[in-house]
Amino acid sequence: MQTTRERRTLRSGQSVPWHRVQGVVDGTGCIEWLGVKPSGAYVEWFPFAFFRIENGLLAEEWFTDDPYTILRCLGVKGPA
């Protein structure tokens, strides 16, 4: 797991602190997911989370995932 702290500048010039967490998630496909039957295939992907702290409290959060990588690991073929 990797954590970084960044400061983003808004158009008004005000600086806003953001915290980014990046990790790796892995496992075995053992349940049906998005219509894909469990296959026992190994799955690995790299999600991100972004947090904005304001006055010591969580003010905003964003999470990313990568369903295309997960589906590819499960053997689902994408468009040609």
Summary of the structure (lengths in Angstrom):
residues: 80
radius of gyration: 17.4
end to end distance: 33.6
largest distance: 51.3
contacts: 170
relative contact order: 0.21
helix: 9%
strand: 51%
